Amino acid sequence: MSVVRQRLLLMVGAYVAIGLAVVGVGWLITHPLEGPVDSFDDPVARWFAGERTSWLDPVAQFGTLLGETPVGLAVGAVVAVVAGLALRAIWPALMMALADVGHGGIYWVGTHADPRDRPPVKILDTGLVPDHSFPSGHVGTAVAVYGGAAVLLALWLRSRDRRSGLGRAVVVLLLAVPLFVGLSRLYEGAHHLTDVAISVLYAGAWLLAVAALLRPRTTASGASVPRSTRGDEHTPVPHR
């Protein structure tokens, strides 16, 4: 079996497994564990609602904006182009596309397979589907896009052997964006805490799976391994 086909099968398997896990967890928190989970989530939602202020409202709106689908697509496209040019490869663009589109598919299945009502507080983000609380699409988008940007930046810094404090700070900042988006959605009453947490987990798992399977294999020195030389250590050498 070729390396490409093997990785493709692993990616499909990972996607199916993550999707089934999300649906399964969603069923648990909306059926047998609904009472205990709601008794944990509802006080958290009410606490966030009680902390609302006139100056925090626009901050949360900005956090929500960062996770909007059009914004995610635009940022993802820019990251894909820049990373592709910096790393001189096509796989960064494929990674960003698969991470975002893949997350969207899991989100769609989760919301339709496991309908869940929004938190019992006033929702500041108007126009939301009432029973699409699980999982959080905004948070999933943020993980796929900004988390993907963080992964690619970290790989670029490593490939250039650059360990500058600025580069690391930008990676941390990018990783903090999904947290900011999640807190914003909780503040606005759009999702329960468990909805946000599951979104971080499933989108993060899918992103890491895609990155691991698309990234070219490298030698100890960091150089890409040509496909024709892979596995040559086990190839018998003919006698001369």
N, CA, C and O of each residue as an XYZ file, in Angstrom:
960
protein
N       0.845     -1.187      0.000
C       0.000      0.000      0.000
C       0.891      1.252      0.000
O       1.835      1.343      0.785
N       0.591      2.204     -0.874
C       1.399      3.409     -0.968
C       1.223      4.264      0.280
O       0.234      4.142      1.003
N       2.209      5.136      0.517
C       2.167      6.024      1.680
C       0.975      6.959      1.587
O       0.301      7.204      2.587
N       0.706      7.483      0.401
C      -0.412      8.417      0.214
C      -1.739      7.739      0.545
O      -2.578      8.298      1.251
N      -1.912      6.536      0.026
C      -3.173      5.824      0.281
C      -3.316      5.469      1.752
O      -4.411      5.538      2.311
N      -2.207      5.087      2.377
C      -2.249      4.745      3.790
C      -2.641      5.952      4.637
O      -3.458      5.842      5.552
N      -2.055      7.095      4.325
C      -2.383      8.307      5.086
C      -3.821      8.746      4.833
O      -4.496      9.239      5.736
N      -4.280      8.565      3.604
C      -5.659      8.922      3.284
C      -6.637      8.074      4.089
O      -7.619      8.588      4.625
N      -6.365      6.777      4.172
C      -7.225      5.888      4.946
C      -7.191      6.235      6.431
O      -8.219      6.193      7.107
N      -6.008      6.575      6.938
C      -5.898      6.982      8.335
C      -6.683      8.266      8.597
O      -7.314      8.414      9.643
N      -6.638      9.185      7.645
C      -7.356     10.448      7.815
C      -8.865     10.225      7.820
O      -9.583     10.793      8.643
N      -9.332      9.403      6.904
C     -10.764      9.087      6.867
C     -11.186      8.384      8.146
O     -12.238      8.684      8.710
N     -10.362      7.450      8.600
C     -10.677      6.756      9.839
C     -10.720      7.691     11.031
O     -11.602      7.581     11.883
N      -9.757      8.621     11.093
C      -9.736      9.594     12.191
C     -10.972     10.479     12.148
O     -11.564     10.777     13.185
N     -11.360     10.896     10.954
C     -12.534     11.773     10.817
C     -13.809     11.071     11.272
O     -14.623     11.640     12.000
N     -13.965      9.840     10.835
C     -15.156      9.070     11.233
C     -15.172      8.840     12.737
O     -16.215      8.965     13.379
N     -14.018      8.507     13.296
C     -13.941      8.255     14.733
C     -14.272      9.506     15.536
O     -15.018      9.439     16.513
N     -13.722     10.645     15.130
C     -14.000     11.901     15.841
C     -15.461     12.283     15.698
O     -16.090     12.715     16.664
N     -16.006     12.127     14.494
C     -17.412     12.446     14.290
C     -18.336     11.579     15.135
O     -19.286     12.082     15.734
N     -18.059     10.273     15.184
C     -18.868      9.376     16.004
C     -18.737      9.703     17.487
O     -19.705      9.609     18.242
N     -17.532     10.089     17.897
C     -17.327     10.459     19.300
C     -18.150     11.687     19.667
O     -18.746     11.740     20.742
N     -18.185     12.681     18.770
C     -18.969     13.885     19.029
C     -20.458     13.551     19.126
O     -21.149     14.008     20.036
N     -20.935     12.758     18.187
C     -22.354     12.367     18.213
C     -22.666     11.575     19.477
O     -23.710     11.771     20.098
N     -21.759     10.680     19.855
C     -21.981      9.881     21.053
C     -22.006     10.720     22.317
O     -22.874     10.535     23.170
N     -21.061     11.642     22.445
C     -21.042     12.515     23.620
C     -22.274     13.410     23.635
O     -22.872     13.644     24.686
N     -22.645     13.908     22.462
C     -23.843     14.739     22.382
C     -25.094     13.988     22.821
O     -25.959     14.545     23.497
N     -25.182     12.720     22.431
C     -26.338     11.914     22.849
C     -26.342     11.729     24.362
O     -27.398     11.777     24.994
N     -25.180     11.520     24.934
C     -25.098     11.334     26.386
C     -25.559     12.576     27.142
O     -26.324     12.466     28.101
N     -25.103     13.754     26.722
C     -25.433     14.966     27.472
C     -26.831     15.485     27.163
O     -27.323     16.383     27.848
N     -27.478     14.927     26.134
C     -28.861     15.336     25.853
C     -29.876     14.257     26.219
O     -31.081     14.465     26.078
N     -29.391     13.092     26.693
C     -30.311     12.021     27.084
C     -30.017     11.507     28.493
O     -30.542     12.085     29.445
N     -29.216     10.463     28.686
C     -29.067      9.919     30.044
C     -28.377     10.862     31.030
O     -28.663     10.815     32.226
N     -27.475     11.716     30.546
C     -26.748     12.617     31.453
C     -27.269     14.052     31.397
O     -26.610     14.973     31.879
N     -28.438     14.240     30.816
C     -28.950     15.599     30.642
C     -29.111     16.326     31.977
O     -28.710     17.484     32.100
N     -29.690     15.664     32.972
C     -29.908     16.305     34.267
C     -28.618     16.739     34.942
O     -28.475     17.915     35.277
N     -27.663     15.818     35.157
C     -26.399     16.202     35.807
C     -25.615     17.250     35.026
O     -25.035     18.160     35.619
N     -25.593     17.128     33.687
C     -24.828     18.078     32.885
C     -25.465     19.464     32.947
O     -24.762     20.464     33.085
N     -26.797     19.527     32.845
C     -27.480     20.816     32.921
C     -27.312     21.459     34.295
O     -27.200     22.680     34.407
N     -27.296     20.645     35.322
C     -27.114     21.194     36.674
C     -25.717     21.776     36.844
O     -25.495     22.624     37.708
N     -24.779     21.324     36.024
C     -23.433     21.904     36.039
C     -23.340     23.111     35.108
O     -22.744     24.130     35.458
N     -23.938     22.989     33.910
C     -23.820     24.046     32.896
C     -24.637     25.290     33.228
O     -24.160     26.409     33.044
N     -25.853     25.107     33.711
C     -26.750     26.250     33.896
C     -26.205     27.298     34.872
O     -26.282     28.488     34.567
N     -25.662     26.914     36.023
C     -25.089     27.940     36.908
C     -23.934     28.703     36.264
O     -23.757     29.895     36.514
N     -23.150     28.014     35.437
C     -22.052     28.687     34.737
C     -22.609     29.731     33.775
O     -22.103     30.851     33.708
N     -23.652     29.365     33.032
C     -24.267     30.299     32.099
C     -24.841     31.507     32.829
O     -24.714     32.639     32.364
N     -25.467     31.262     33.962
C     -26.041     32.378     34.735
C     -24.942     33.268     35.310
O     -25.123     34.480     35.419
N     -23.809     32.679     35.677
C     -22.707     33.490     36.200
C     -22.180     34.438     35.124
O     -21.966     35.624     35.376
N     -21.973     33.899     33.923
C     -21.505     34.752     32.835
C     -22.521     35.865     32.544
O     -22.135     37.014     32.327
N     -23.811     35.528     32.540
C     -24.837     36.531     32.284
C     -24.824     37.614     33.360
O     -25.081     38.783     33.073
N     -24.526     37.227     34.592
C     -24.487     38.199     35.674
C     -23.282     39.108     35.637
O     -23.265     40.135     36.316
N     -22.277     38.759     34.865
C     -21.058     39.560     34.764
C     -21.063     40.497     33.559
O     -20.049     41.133     33.271
N     -22.175     40.590     32.859
C     -22.235     41.436     31.670
C     -22.161     42.920     32.036
O     -22.763     43.373     33.009
N     -21.415     43.648     31.236
C     -21.290     45.094     31.412
C     -21.325     45.759     30.040
O     -21.198     45.090     29.015
N     -21.496     47.057     30.029
C     -21.584     47.786     28.761
C     -20.267     47.772     27.997
O     -20.264     47.868     26.770
N     -19.153     47.653     28.703
C     -17.867     47.649     28.002
C     -17.424     46.242     27.600
O     -16.607     46.085     26.693
N     -17.962     45.216     28.273
C     -17.627     43.848     27.894
C     -18.452     43.357     26.702
O     -18.014     42.477     25.962
N     -19.633     43.924     26.522
C     -20.491     43.495     25.416
C     -19.788     43.595     24.058
O     -19.781     42.616     23.313
N     -19.191     44.753     23.709
C     -18.499     44.819     22.406
C     -17.266     43.921     22.320
O     -16.904     43.465     21.235
N     -16.621     43.665     23.461
C     -15.478     42.751     23.464
C     -15.935     41.351     23.071
O     -15.285     40.679     22.270
N     -17.060     40.915     23.642
C     -17.608     39.605     23.308
C     -18.087     39.561     21.866
O     -17.967     38.534     21.198
N     -18.627     40.669     21.387
C     -19.051     40.717     19.989
C     -17.854     40.540     19.047
O     -17.955     39.878     18.015
N     -16.726     41.142     19.422
C     -15.524     40.981     18.606
C     -15.034     39.538     18.648
O     -14.612     38.992     17.629
N     -15.089     38.923     19.827
C     -14.699     37.522     19.935
C     -15.573     36.626     19.084
O     -15.082     35.689     18.455
N     -16.875     36.911     19.060
C     -17.788     36.156     18.211
C     -17.467     36.368     16.738
O     -17.514     35.432     15.940
N     -17.138     37.616     16.385
C     -16.798     37.924     14.995
C     -15.607     37.102     14.515
O     -15.585     36.655     13.368
N     -14.632     36.902     15.370
C     -13.440     36.132     14.984
C     -13.774     34.689     14.621
O     -13.051     34.048     13.859
N     -14.890     34.178     15.180
C     -15.282     32.802     14.904
C     -16.359     32.657     13.857
O     -16.815     31.546     13.588
N     -16.779     33.764     13.255
C     -17.795     33.694     12.206
C     -17.242     32.948     10.987
O     -16.052     33.032     10.684
N     -18.113     32.227     10.301
C     -17.685     31.438      9.144
C     -17.018     32.272      8.058
O     -15.952     31.877      7.587
N     -17.586     33.413      7.628
C     -16.911     34.198      6.580
C     -15.533     34.686      7.009
O     -14.596     34.686      6.211
N     -15.409     35.103      8.268
C     -14.118     35.565      8.764
C     -13.126     34.402      8.800
O     -11.968     34.548      8.408
N     -13.591     33.255      9.271
C     -12.727     32.080      9.315
C     -12.241     31.674      7.937
O     -11.071     31.329      7.766
N     -13.131     31.712      6.952
C     -12.740     31.354      5.588
C     -11.712     32.336      5.033
O     -10.751     31.936      4.376
N     -11.925     33.629      5.303
C     -11.003     34.642      4.803
C      -9.633     34.513      5.453
O      -8.609     34.527      4.769
N      -9.618     34.386      6.789
C      -8.348     34.248      7.500
C      -7.643     32.953      7.093
O      -6.429     32.932      6.894
N      -8.416     31.883      6.972
C      -7.834     30.608      6.571
C      -7.206     30.674      5.196
O      -6.147     30.088      4.971
N      -7.843     31.382      4.268
C      -7.295     31.513      2.920
C      -5.968     32.277      2.937
O      -5.014     31.895      2.260
N      -5.921     33.355      3.718
C      -4.686     34.141      3.814
C      -3.571     33.295      4.433
O      -2.441     33.289      3.945
N      -3.899     32.590      5.499
C      -2.902     31.744      6.162
C      -2.402     30.664      5.207
O      -1.207     30.372      5.165
N      -3.307     30.078      4.448
C      -2.920     29.017      3.511
C      -1.934     29.530      2.473
O      -0.944     28.862      2.172
N      -2.194     30.704      1.927
C      -1.315     31.274      0.909
C       0.050     31.630      1.496
O       1.090     31.277      0.940
N       0.028     32.337      2.631
C       1.283     32.768      3.251
C       2.116     31.568      3.687
O       3.321     31.524      3.441
N       1.477     30.599      4.332
C       2.208     29.408      4.795
C       2.724     28.586      3.625
O       3.828     28.045      3.685
N       1.940     28.487      2.567
C       2.390     27.745      1.400
C       3.633     28.363      0.783
O       4.545     27.650      0.366
N       3.670     29.701      0.725
C       4.837     30.385      0.175
C       6.036     30.265      1.114
O       7.165     30.068      0.666
N       5.784     30.386      2.422
C       6.882     30.327      3.386
C       7.498     28.942      3.458
O       8.719     28.803      3.536
N       6.653     27.914      3.433
C       7.149     26.538      3.524
C       7.411     25.918      2.156
O       7.929     24.806      2.056
N       7.045     26.654      1.096
C       7.261     26.199     -0.275
C       6.644     24.826     -0.502
O       7.295     23.902     -0.988
N       5.375     24.718     -0.137
C       4.671     23.439     -0.272
C       3.176     23.693     -0.403
O       2.683     24.769     -0.064
N       2.470     22.695     -0.897
C       1.023     22.794     -1.060
C       0.278     22.247      0.137
O      -0.895     22.569      0.330
N       0.941     21.414      0.961
C       0.234     20.755      2.054
C      -0.313     21.723      3.108
O      -1.339     21.410      3.713
N       0.318     22.896      3.368
C      -0.302     23.821      4.332
C      -1.694     24.288      3.898
O      -2.594     24.419      4.728
N      -1.868     24.538      2.591
C      -3.189     24.946      2.102
C      -4.188     23.806      2.257
O      -5.338     24.032      2.633
N      -3.751     22.578      1.969
C      -4.633     21.422      2.147
C      -4.997     21.247      3.615
O      -6.134     20.910      3.946
N      -4.026     21.477      4.490
C      -4.287     21.329      5.915
C      -5.345     22.318      6.388
O      -6.280     21.945      7.097
N      -5.195     23.581      5.995
C      -6.156     24.600      6.415
C      -7.552     24.305      5.868
O      -8.551     24.461      6.570
N      -7.604     23.878      4.606
C      -8.905     23.590      3.999
C      -9.573     22.399      4.671
O     -10.754     22.460      5.014
N      -8.825     21.318      4.861
C      -9.397     20.126      5.476
C      -9.786     20.360      6.930
O     -10.807     19.851      7.392
N      -8.971     21.131      7.656
C      -9.273     21.401      9.060
C     -10.580     22.160      9.195
O     -11.407     21.827     10.043
N     -10.776     23.188      8.356
C     -11.977     24.023      8.471
C     -13.207     23.304      7.915
O     -14.258     23.273      8.556
N     -13.071     22.735      6.735
C     -14.216     22.040      6.131
C     -14.588     20.809      6.953
O     -15.768     20.522      7.155
N     -13.577     20.087      7.423
C     -13.837     18.898      8.231
C     -14.550     19.232      9.522
O     -15.490     18.545      9.922
N     -14.099     20.292     10.171
C     -14.786     20.719     11.399
C     -16.236     21.066     11.098
O     -17.137     20.723     11.863
N     -16.458     21.757      9.963
C     -17.822     22.141      9.609
C     -18.738     20.945      9.435
O     -19.907     20.984      9.820
N     -18.204     19.885      8.854
C     -19.008     18.677      8.674
C     -19.382     18.038      9.998
O     -20.525     17.626     10.195
N     -18.416     17.954     10.909
C     -18.699     17.370     12.225
C     -19.681     18.238     12.991
O     -20.570     17.722     13.668
N     -19.528     19.546     12.891
C     -20.460     20.474     13.557
C     -21.887     20.268     13.032
O     -22.837     20.215     13.813
N     -22.030     20.151     11.707
C     -23.357     19.995     11.121
C     -24.009     18.699     11.607
O     -25.184     18.690     11.976
N     -23.254     17.627     11.606
C     -23.789     16.347     12.064
C     -24.162     16.428     13.544
O     -25.215     15.936     13.947
N     -23.306     17.042     14.344
C     -23.563     17.134     15.775
C     -24.812     17.922     16.104
O     -25.606     17.510     16.950
N     -24.993     19.052     15.444
C     -26.164     19.885     15.743
C     -27.473     19.205     15.327
O     -28.503     19.386     15.976
N     -27.427     18.425     14.247
C     -28.656     17.777     13.782
C     -28.908     16.441     14.480
O     -30.058     16.044     14.668
N     -27.843     15.754     14.861
C     -28.031     14.466     15.531
C     -28.373     14.639     17.005
O     -29.100     13.828     17.578
N     -27.844     15.706     17.620
C     -28.050     15.919     19.054
C     -28.527     17.337     19.332
O     -27.762     18.154     19.846
N     -29.793     17.647     18.998
C     -30.302     19.000     19.278
C     -30.245     19.295     20.776
O     -30.612     18.457     21.599
N     -29.781     20.499     21.116
C     -29.705     20.903     22.520
C     -30.107     22.365     22.638
O     -29.647     23.209     21.869
N     -30.961     22.656     23.597
C     -31.418     24.030     23.789
C     -30.280     24.930     24.258
O     -29.331     24.482     24.902
N     -30.401     26.206     23.920
C     -29.433     27.189     24.363
C     -29.536     27.369     25.886
O     -30.521     26.941     26.487
N     -28.543     27.990     26.508
C     -28.586     28.211     27.961
C     -29.811     29.027     28.379
O     -30.330     29.818     27.591
N     -30.272     28.835     29.619
C     -31.472     29.530     30.106
C     -31.190     30.965     30.547
O     -31.532     31.356     31.662
N     -30.569     31.739     29.672
C     -30.271     33.149     29.943
C     -30.599     33.951     28.691
O     -30.855     33.385     27.628
N     -30.589     35.254     28.824
C     -30.817     36.106     27.667
C     -29.638     35.972     26.711
O     -28.487     36.154     27.108
N     -29.926     35.653     25.451
C     -28.878     35.452     24.455
C     -28.627     36.778     23.735
O     -29.536     37.346     23.129
N     -27.401     37.258     23.805
C     -27.054     38.535     23.190
C     -26.874     38.420     21.687
O     -27.050     39.405     20.971
N     -26.527     37.240     21.196
C     -26.370     37.012     19.764
C     -27.717     36.561     19.208
O     -28.065     35.383     19.288
N     -28.458     37.486     18.655
C     -29.823     37.189     18.208
C     -29.816     36.396     16.903
O     -28.844     36.413     16.148
N     -30.922     35.705     16.661
C     -31.098     34.984     15.407
C     -30.524     33.584     15.384
O     -30.484     32.958     14.326
N     -30.074     33.070     16.535
C     -29.509     31.724     16.574
C     -30.611     30.670     16.572
O     -31.705     30.903     17.087
N     -30.318     29.514     15.992
C     -31.264     28.398     16.031
C     -31.382     27.947     17.492
O     -30.366     27.641     18.116
N     -32.603     27.898     18.053
C     -32.777     27.651     19.493
C     -32.178     26.352     20.006
O     -31.695     26.307     21.138
N     -32.198     25.288     19.196
C     -31.728     23.992     19.689
C     -30.424     23.532     19.020
O     -30.184     22.332     18.884
N     -29.585     24.491     18.604
C     -28.286     24.169     18.019
C     -27.153     24.624     18.927
O     -26.155     25.179     18.468
N     -27.319     24.382     20.209
C     -26.289     24.792     21.152
C     -25.057     23.889     21.080
O     -23.930     24.345     21.268
N     -25.287     22.600     20.803
C     -24.192     21.628     20.769
C     -23.893     21.197     19.344
O     -24.805     20.837     18.599
N     -22.595     21.232     18.951
C     -21.462     21.900     19.609
C     -21.380     23.348     19.159
O     -22.300     23.837     18.503
N     -20.296     24.050     19.494
C     -20.139     25.451     19.114
C     -19.395     25.558     17.790
O     -18.221     25.201     17.698
N     -20.077     26.048     16.778
C     -19.446     26.214     15.480
C     -18.388     27.309     15.484
O     -17.350     27.178     14.835
N     -18.654     28.394     16.220
C     -17.677     29.483     16.293
C     -16.357     29.005     16.892
O     -15.281     29.324     16.385
N     -16.450     28.241     17.969
C     -15.239     27.756     18.622
C     -14.505     26.765     17.722
O     -13.278     26.799     17.627
N     -15.252     25.888     17.066
C     -14.627     24.934     16.149
C     -13.902     25.640     15.013
O     -12.796     25.250     14.638
N     -14.526     26.679     14.466
C     -13.883     27.460     13.410
C     -12.605     28.113     13.913
O     -11.588     28.115     13.220
N     -12.658     28.668     15.124
C     -11.484     29.329     15.692
C     -10.338     28.347     15.896
O      -9.182     28.677     15.630
N     -10.647     27.148     16.364
C      -9.607     26.136     16.567
C      -8.985     25.745     15.227
O      -7.764     25.654     15.103
N      -9.839     25.515     14.223
C      -9.346     25.081     12.915
C      -8.483     26.150     12.255
O      -7.427     25.847     11.699
N      -8.933     27.402     12.317
C      -8.247     28.475     11.583
C      -7.051     29.026     12.351
O      -5.923     29.008     11.857
N      -7.305     29.517     13.568
C      -6.210     30.141     14.322
C      -5.281     29.082     14.921
O      -4.074     29.298     15.032
N      -5.849     27.943     15.304
C      -5.009     26.851     15.751
C      -4.156     26.326     14.613
O      -2.983     26.005     14.803
N      -4.753     26.239     13.415
C      -3.993     25.814     12.247
C      -2.863     26.785     11.928
O      -1.758     26.369     11.580
N      -3.146     28.089     12.049
C      -2.104     29.096     11.826
C      -0.977     28.940     12.834
O       0.194     29.094     12.488
N      -1.327     28.632     14.087
C      -0.309     28.440     15.126
C       0.567     27.229     14.810
O       1.785     27.283     14.980
N      -0.043     26.142     14.353
C       0.712     24.943     14.004
C       1.684     25.227     12.862
O       2.848     24.831     12.922
N       1.210     25.905     11.832
C       2.059     26.191     10.679
C       3.185     27.157     11.042
O       4.313     26.996     10.575
N       2.892     28.146     11.861
C       3.936     29.080     12.283
C       4.994     28.368     13.116
O       6.189     28.609     12.950
N       4.553     27.494     14.010
C       5.501     26.744     14.842
C       6.392     25.858     13.971
O       7.592     25.748     14.221
N       5.807     25.225     12.949
C       6.600     24.387     12.055
C       7.582     25.220     11.236
O       8.710     24.793     10.988
N       7.151     26.409     10.818
C       8.047     27.277     10.050
C       9.212     27.743     10.913
O      10.356     27.743     10.460
N       8.935     28.140     12.147
C      10.002     28.560     13.056
C      10.985     27.417     13.293
O      12.197     27.624     13.349
N      10.441     26.210     13.430
C      11.302     25.058     13.647
C      12.142     24.748     12.421
O      13.318     24.405     12.548
N      11.556     24.865     11.233
C      12.308     24.574     10.006
C      13.434     25.566      9.779
O      14.438     25.238      9.147
N      13.271     26.784     10.294
C      14.309     27.810     10.158
C      15.198     27.882     11.389
O      16.081     28.735     11.486
N      14.953     26.973     12.331
C      15.717     26.935     13.575
C      15.671     28.283     14.283
O      16.678     28.763     14.803
N      14.480     28.886     14.292
C      14.304     30.171     14.941
C      13.513     29.980     16.233
O      12.399     29.456     16.227
N      14.098     30.407     17.313
C      13.453     30.268     18.612
C      13.277     31.631     19.278
O      13.462     31.777     20.486
N      12.922     32.605     18.480
C      12.765     33.964     18.993
C      11.553     34.058     19.901
O      10.563     33.346     19.733
N      11.664     34.962     20.871
C      10.548     35.164     21.778
C       9.330     35.703     21.071
O       8.204     35.388     21.454
N       9.531     36.517     20.036
C       8.408     37.087     19.299
C       7.625     36.002     18.581
O       6.395     35.993     18.613
N       8.331     35.090     17.936
C       7.648     34.013     17.228
C       6.831     33.150     18.157
O       5.690     32.802     17.855
N       7.417     32.805     19.294
C       6.690     31.999     20.273
C       5.486     32.754     20.817
O       4.432     32.166     21.061
N       5.648     34.065     21.006
C       4.542     34.875     21.519
C       3.374     34.882     20.543
O       2.215     34.838     20.954
N       3.683     34.939     19.238
C       2.620     34.935     18.232
C       1.914     33.582     18.215
O       0.694     33.522     18.065
N       2.669     32.503     18.367
C       2.062     31.165     18.419
C       1.105     31.070     19.607
O      -0.015     30.578     19.470
N       1.548     31.540     20.762
C       0.689     31.509     21.956
C      -0.540     32.377     21.747
O      -1.645     31.996     22.136
N      -0.356     33.546     21.134
C      -1.483     34.440     20.877
C      -2.511     33.785     19.965
O      -3.716     33.890     20.197
N      -2.029     33.110     18.929
C      -2.948     32.424     18.015
C      -3.701     31.305     18.727
O      -4.893     31.106     18.491
N      -3.009     30.578     19.596
C      -3.660     29.503     20.344
C      -4.671     30.042     21.350
O      -5.595     29.334     21.750
N      -4.495     31.294     21.755
C      -5.418     31.895     22.722
C      -6.709     32.385     22.081
O      -7.699     32.616     22.776
N      -6.704     32.546     20.751
C      -7.906     33.052     20.077
C      -9.113     32.143     20.282
O     -10.186     32.653     20.606
N      -8.998     30.814     20.110
C     -10.171     29.964     20.372
C     -10.692     30.095     21.802
O     -11.901     30.032     22.026
N      -9.796     30.276     22.766
C     -10.231     30.486     24.143
C     -11.026     31.782     24.263
O     -12.055     31.825     24.937
N     -10.549     32.828     23.613
C     -11.255     34.109     23.616
C     -12.628     33.974     22.968
O     -13.617     34.502     23.476
N     -12.681     33.263     21.843
C     -13.963     33.052     21.162
C     -14.911     32.253     22.058
O     -16.096     32.573     22.151
N     -14.393     31.219     22.716
C     -15.226     30.407     23.601
C     -15.782     31.210     24.758
O     -16.964     31.094     25.081
N     -14.951     32.021     25.384
C     -15.416     32.872     26.486
C     -16.454     33.873     25.997
O     -17.403     34.189     26.714
N     -16.275     34.365     24.790
C     -17.239     35.313     24.210
C     -18.592     34.653     23.995
O     -19.631     35.258     24.256
N     -18.581     33.412     23.518
C     -19.847     32.710     23.294
C     -20.553     32.385     24.613
O     -21.780     32.425     24.700
N     -19.759     32.064     25.635
C     -20.342     31.832     26.958
C     -20.930     33.123     27.512
O     -22.016     33.118     28.091
N     -20.224     34.209     27.338
C     -20.678     35.509     27.828
C     -21.995     35.906     27.165
O     -22.888     36.444     27.819
N     -22.107     35.640     25.877
C     -23.319     36.017     25.149
C     -24.472     35.050     25.376
O     -25.583     35.295     24.906
N     -24.224     33.950     26.092
C     -25.291     32.996     26.352
C     -25.628     32.113     25.174
O     -26.709     31.526     25.127
N     -24.718     32.008     24.218
C     -24.991     31.242     23.001
C     -24.781     29.749     23.198
O     -25.395     28.936     22.507
N     -23.908     29.383     24.149
C     -23.575     27.975     24.348
C     -23.357     27.660     25.820
O     -23.071     28.535     26.637
N     -23.503     26.377     26.122
C     -23.133     25.874     27.442
C     -21.617     25.655     27.479
O     -20.958     25.585     26.442
N     -21.090     25.550     28.687
C     -19.657     25.304     28.850
C     -19.252     23.982     28.203
O     -18.198     23.901     27.571
N     -20.072     22.953     28.353
C     -19.730     21.662     27.752
C     -19.739     21.726     26.224
O     -18.956     21.031     25.576
N     -20.608     22.544     25.643
C     -20.620     22.717     24.186
C     -19.291     23.274     23.702
O     -18.730     22.814     22.707
N     -18.800     24.274     24.423
C     -17.535     24.915     24.058
C     -16.364     23.949     24.250
O     -15.482     23.855     23.397
N     -16.365     23.235     25.374
C     -15.268     22.314     25.665
C     -15.185     21.196     24.627
O     -14.097     20.864     24.159
N     -16.327     20.618     24.268
C     -16.331     19.545     23.269
C     -15.853     20.065     21.921
O     -15.172     19.348     21.187
N     -16.200     21.297     21.590
C     -15.770     21.874     20.317
C     -14.254     22.036     20.266
O     -13.628     21.764     19.241
N     -13.671     22.479     21.371
C     -12.213     22.607     21.426
C     -11.558     21.242     21.234
O     -10.571     21.113     20.510
N     -12.114     20.232     21.886
C     -11.523     18.898     21.825
C     -11.636     18.280     20.432
O     -10.650     17.773     19.897
N     -12.834     18.319     19.844
C     -12.989     17.627     18.559
C     -12.271     18.377     17.433
O     -11.638     17.757     16.578
N     -12.369     19.709     17.432
C     -11.701     20.476     16.382
C     -10.185     20.395     16.540
O      -9.455     20.338     15.550
N      -9.713     20.389     17.788
C      -8.281     20.253     18.021
C      -7.762     18.887     17.606
O      -6.688     18.777     17.014
N      -8.526     17.849     17.916
C      -8.118     16.494     17.531
C      -8.069     16.353     16.014
O      -7.136     15.757     15.476
N      -9.060     16.894     15.328
C      -9.094     16.803     13.871
C      -7.944     17.604     13.259
O      -7.312     17.142     12.309
N      -7.668     18.790     13.786
C      -6.572     19.604     13.281
C      -5.234     18.884     13.430
O      -4.434     18.853     12.495
N      -4.996     18.315     14.589
C      -3.732     17.611     14.822
C      -3.606     16.375     13.928
O      -2.520     16.058     13.442
N      -4.725     15.685     13.720
C      -4.691     14.512     12.850
C      -4.341     14.906     11.419
O      -3.519     14.257     10.774
N      -4.964     15.965     10.930
C      -4.695     16.428      9.569
C      -3.248     16.883      9.433
O      -2.571     16.537      8.465
N      -2.777     17.660     10.406
C      -1.409     18.165     10.349
C      -0.395     17.018     10.369
O       0.585     17.033      9.624
N      -0.639     16.042     11.214
C       0.299     14.918     11.333
C       0.333     14.077     10.070
O       1.393     13.582      9.687
N      -0.808     13.906      9.417
C      -0.875     13.037      8.251
C      -0.488     13.732      6.945
O      -0.107     13.071      5.978
N      -0.584     15.061      6.914
C      -0.219     15.784      5.697
C       1.229     16.252      5.708
O       1.850     16.393      4.655
N       1.758     16.488      6.885
C       3.124     17.004      6.980
C       4.110     15.969      6.440
O       4.043     14.801      6.824
N       5.023     16.376      5.557
C       6.015     15.432      5.019
C       6.904     14.875      6.116
O       7.228     15.569      7.079
N       7.292     13.629      5.964
C       8.227     13.025      6.901
C       9.586     13.669      6.728
O       9.985     13.996      5.611
N      10.303     13.853      7.833
C      11.610     14.498      7.782
C      12.661     13.624      8.430
O      12.356     12.732      9.221
N      13.907     13.899      8.079
C      15.032     13.204      8.703
C      15.374     13.898     10.007
O      14.751     14.897     10.366
N      16.342     13.381     10.703
C      16.752     13.982     11.965
C      17.258     15.400     11.774
O      17.149     16.223     12.683
N      17.806     15.697     10.607
C      18.313     17.040     10.339
C      17.235     17.997      9.912
O      17.489     19.192      9.757
N      16.010     17.481      9.714
C      14.897     18.347      9.352
C      14.591     18.365      7.874
O      13.622     19.003      7.463
N      15.385     17.685      7.054
C      15.141     17.660      5.618
C      14.059     16.649      5.283
O      13.945     15.603      5.922
N      13.270     16.978      4.272
C      12.209     16.066      3.849
C      12.818     14.807      3.273
O      13.849     14.849      2.602
N      12.172     13.690      3.542
C      12.660     12.414      3.042
C      12.035     12.140      1.693
O      10.809     12.063      1.612
N      12.799     11.989      0.635
C      12.222     11.650     -0.669
C      11.497     10.317     -0.590
O      11.941      9.397      0.097
N      10.383     10.221     -1.296
C       9.586      9.001     -1.242
C      10.365      7.802     -1.743
O      10.166      6.690     -1.254
N      11.257      8.007     -2.718
C      11.991      6.882     -3.293
C      12.979      6.271     -2.324
O      13.396      5.128     -2.511
N      13.381      7.034     -1.253
C      14.369      6.522     -0.304
C      13.746      5.964      0.948
O      14.451      5.375      1.768
N      12.438      6.127      1.130
C      11.794      5.636      2.344
C      11.798      4.122      2.352
O      11.409      3.481      1.376
N      12.234      3.566      3.450
C      12.226      2.126      3.597
C      13.428      1.448      2.979
O      13.478      0.219      2.924
N      14.441      2.252      2.491
C      15.592      1.638      1.853
C      16.475      0.879      2.823
O      17.274      0.034      2.420
N      16.320      1.197      4.162
C      17.163      0.501      5.110
C      16.847     -0.992      5.165
O      17.655     -1.771      5.670
N      15.709     -1.395      4.663
C      15.338     -2.795      4.685
C      15.492     -3.455      3.308
O      15.135     -4.618      3.123
N      16.026     -2.696      2.351
C      16.176     -3.221      1.005
C      17.519     -3.927      0.866
O      18.555     -3.312      1.117
N      17.535     -5.181      0.480
C      18.820     -5.908      0.353
C      19.692     -5.298     -0.720
O      19.206     -4.862     -1.763
N      21.006     -5.272     -0.448
C      21.967     -4.728     -1.394
C      22.554     -5.866     -2.218
O      23.073     -6.820     -1.639
N      22.493     -5.804     -3.537
C      23.023     -6.906     -4.376
C      24.531     -6.981     -4.278
O      25.204     -5.959     -4.146
N      25.072     -8.219     -4.344
C      26.518     -8.417     -4.301
C      27.128     -7.990     -5.633
O      26.524     -8.128     -6.697
N      28.310     -7.483     -5.536
C      29.016     -7.064     -6.753
C      30.121     -8.040     -7.074
O      30.833     -7.863     -8.063
